[in-house]
């Protein structure tokens, strides 16, 4: 089990056609968001041709005229889209049951429109690729933070950039 945005989510177990499952999860995401009034036209989620590739999955939508976004990048594409579908399903259920508010939803899924570009820059700064997991990202971050720490003669600006990059990538998997 994974804990993401405060919800227990089962890990994806690969079975059957990945492309078909990706489409099924996309439809589940659309159905969940529609329950809280998000029209399908306001939801952007692109599938990839080979869903077993190790690629991030992301979805963006408008809720109360605010751009919201969620991505996940720990597994292959179909595993990542599974996580997104389950998190949104549980979150929407919590809103409908009164356990979460619209304000919580907006706060937890608000991100800049250019978040993907910022994540790409953060990965380049830390010297990690799209396929590396959080353990590897943490390892690289700790080494760079140690090497650039201002108390050890490092550059304060560079140290702050490293911290910001790590925080941005950490949010991606939480």
JOPEGI-V774673 format. One record per residue. RES is the residue in one small letter. PSI is psi in whole degrees, 0 to 359 (NA if undefined). OMEGA is omega in degrees with one decimal (none if undefined). NEAR is the number of other ideal C-beta (glycine too) atoms within 12 Angstrom. Layout:
# JOPEGI-V774673
res=RES psi=PSI omega=OMEGA near=NEAR
res=RES psi=PSI omega=OMEGA near=NEAR
This chain:
# JOPEGI-V774673
res=x psi=144 omega=176.5 near=11
res=x psi=147 omega=173.2 near=24
res=x psi=116 omega=-177.6 near=16
res=x psi=125 omega=-178.8 near=31
res=x psi=33 omega=176.6 near=28
res=x psi=5 omega=-178.3 near=17
res=x psi=143 omega=174.8 near=24
res=x psi=120 omega=-176.6 near=14
res=x psi=128 omega=176.6 near=28
res=x psi=142 omega=176.4 near=18
res=x psi=152 omega=-179.7 near=19
res=x psi=130 omega=174.0 near=30
res=x psi=115 omega=-175.6 near=11
res=x psi=126 omega=175.8 near=17
res=x psi=136 omega=175.7 near=13
res=x psi=198 omega=-175.1 near=15
res=x psi=119 omega=-179.5 near=14
res=x psi=320 omega=-179.3 near=30
res=x psi=319 omega=179.1 near=21
res=x psi=319 omega=178.1 near=16
res=x psi=322 omega=177.3 near=28
res=x psi=316 omega=178.5 near=35
res=x psi=320 omega=177.9 near=24
res=x psi=317 omega=179.2 near=22
res=x psi=322 omega=176.0 near=34
res=x psi=313 omega=179.3 near=33
res=x psi=325 omega=177.1 near=21
res=x psi=319 omega=178.0 near=28
res=x psi=314 omega=179.5 near=39
res=x psi=315 omega=-179.5 near=29
res=x psi=319 omega=179.2 near=20
res=x psi=311 omega=-177.7 near=34
res=x psi=329 omega=177.8 near=36
res=x psi=330 omega=179.3 near=22
res=x psi=335 omega=179.3 near=21
res=x psi=20 omega=171.3 near=31
res=x psi=13 omega=178.3 near=20
res=x psi=116 omega=178.7 near=32
res=x psi=148 omega=-178.6 near=14
res=x psi=326 omega=179.7 near=19
res=x psi=340 omega=-179.5 near=11
res=x psi=5 omega=-178.1 near=22
res=x psi=127 omega=178.4 near=31
res=x psi=117 omega=178.9 near=24
res=x psi=113 omega=-178.5 near=32
res=x psi=132 omega=175.8 near=21
res=x psi=158 omega=176.0 near=27
res=x psi=158 omega=-174.7 near=23
res=x psi=318 omega=-177.8 near=13
res=x psi=93 omega=-171.4 near=15
res=x psi=349 omega=178.7 near=31
res=x psi=358 omega=177.0 near=24
res=x psi=148 omega=176.6 near=23
res=x psi=90 omega=-178.0 near=22
res=x psi=150 omega=176.2 near=28
res=x psi=155 omega=172.8 near=35
res=x psi=145 omega=178.7 near=42
res=x psi=155 omega=176.6 near=32
res=x psi=141 omega=173.6 near=37
res=x psi=153 omega=-177.7 near=30
res=x psi=167 omega=176.2 near=35
res=x psi=130 omega=178.8 near=24
res=x psi=119 omega=-174.9 near=34
res=x psi=42 omega=179.2 near=18
res=x psi=21 omega=178.1 near=11
res=x psi=132 omega=179.6 near=21
res=x psi=123 omega=178.3 near=23
res=x psi=158 omega=-170.1 near=33
res=x psi=143 omega=173.6 near=33
res=x psi=133 omega=176.4 near=40
res=x psi=160 omega=178.1 near=37
res=x psi=141 omega=-173.2 near=38
res=x psi=52 omega=179.7 near=38
res=x psi=334 omega=-175.0 near=34
res=x psi=198 omega=170.9 near=29
res=x psi=173 omega=-173.3 near=29
res=x psi=312 omega=-177.1 near=38
res=x psi=324 omega=175.6 near=36
res=x psi=320 omega=179.0 near=33
res=x psi=318 omega=-179.9 near=44
res=x psi=329 omega=173.8 near=43
res=x psi=312 omega=-179.9 near=35
res=x psi=314 omega=179.2 near=41
res=x psi=314 omega=-179.0 near=44
res=x psi=316 omega=-178.1 near=36
res=x psi=319 omega=178.4 near=32
res=x psi=312 omega=-179.1 near=38
res=x psi=322 omega=177.6 near=47
res=x psi=313 omega=-179.4 near=30
res=x psi=322 omega=-179.7 near=29
res=x psi=315 omega=178.9 near=36
res=x psi=319 omega=177.3 near=33
res=x psi=318 omega=179.2 near=20
res=x psi=324 omega=176.9 near=24
res=x psi=312 omega=-177.7 near=27
res=x psi=331 omega=178.3 near=19
res=x psi=358 omega=179.7 near=13
res=x psi=8 omega=179.3 near=10
res=x psi=334 omega=177.3 near=15
res=x psi=154 omega=179.6 near=24
res=x psi=168 omega=174.5 near=17
res=x psi=324 omega=178.7 near=23
res=x psi=320 omega=176.2 near=14
res=x psi=315 omega=-178.9 near=20
res=x psi=312 omega=-179.6 near=33
res=x psi=315 omega=-179.2 near=23
res=x psi=317 omega=-174.8 near=16
res=x psi=340 omega=-177.5 near=28
res=x psi=8 omega=177.5 near=36
res=x psi=129 omega=174.7 near=23
res=x psi=157 omega=178.5 near=26
res=x psi=152 omega=177.5 near=15
res=x psi=329 omega=-176.4 near=15
res=x psi=28 omega=-176.2 near=14
res=x psi=322 omega=180.0 near=26
res=x psi=318 omega=178.5 near=24
res=x psi=319 omega=178.2 near=14
res=x psi=321 omega=178.0 near=24
res=x psi=321 omega=177.9 near=34
res=x psi=315 omega=178.2 near=22
res=x psi=320 omega=179.2 near=18
res=x psi=318 omega=178.6 near=32
res=x psi=320 omega=177.9 near=27
res=x psi=316 omega=-179.6 near=17
res=x psi=317 omega=-178.7 near=27
res=x psi=351 omega=178.2 near=34
res=x psi=35 omega=178.4 near=20
res=x psi=150 omega=179.5 near=30
res=x psi=178 omega=179.5 near=20
res=x psi=332 omega=-172.5 near=26
res=x psi=355 omega=-176.8 near=18
res=x psi=141 omega=-177.2 near=23
res=x psi=177 omega=-174.6 near=20
res=x psi=328 omega=178.6 near=22
res=x psi=316 omega=179.2 near=15
res=x psi=320 omega=178.0 near=22
res=x psi=316 omega=178.3 near=35
res=x psi=318 omega=-179.2 near=20
res=x psi=312 omega=-179.8 near=18
res=x psi=318 omega=-179.8 near=27
res=x psi=311 omega=-177.7 near=32
res=x psi=319 omega=179.7 near=18
res=x psi=314 omega=-179.7 near=18
res=x psi=321 omega=179.4 near=27
res=x psi=320 omega=178.1 near=29
res=x psi=315 omega=-178.6 near=17
res=x psi=331 omega=-174.7 near=18
res=x psi=12 omega=-177.2 near=26
res=x psi=131 omega=-178.7 near=19
res=x psi=328 omega=179.2 near=17
res=x psi=345 omega=179.1 near=10
res=x psi=23 omega=176.6 near=12
res=x psi=9 omega=-179.8 near=12
res=x psi=170 omega=180.0 near=19
res=x psi=122 omega=-178.3 near=16
res=x psi=316 omega=-178.4 near=15
res=x psi=315 omega=178.8 near=12
res=x psi=318 omega=178.8 near=20
res=x psi=317 omega=178.9 near=24
res=x psi=320 omega=177.8 near=19
res=x psi=320 omega=179.0 near=24
res=x psi=315 omega=178.6 near=32
res=x psi=317 omega=-179.4 near=25
res=x psi=318 omega=179.7 near=22
res=x psi=316 omega=179.8 near=31
res=x psi=316 omega=179.9 near=33
res=x psi=318 omega=179.9 near=22
res=x psi=316 omega=-179.7 near=30
res=x psi=327 omega=178.6 near=39
res=x psi=321 omega=179.3 near=22
res=x psi=329 omega=-178.7 near=28
res=x psi=324 omega=-176.4 near=36
res=x psi=354 omega=179.5 near=31
res=x psi=NA omega=none near=23
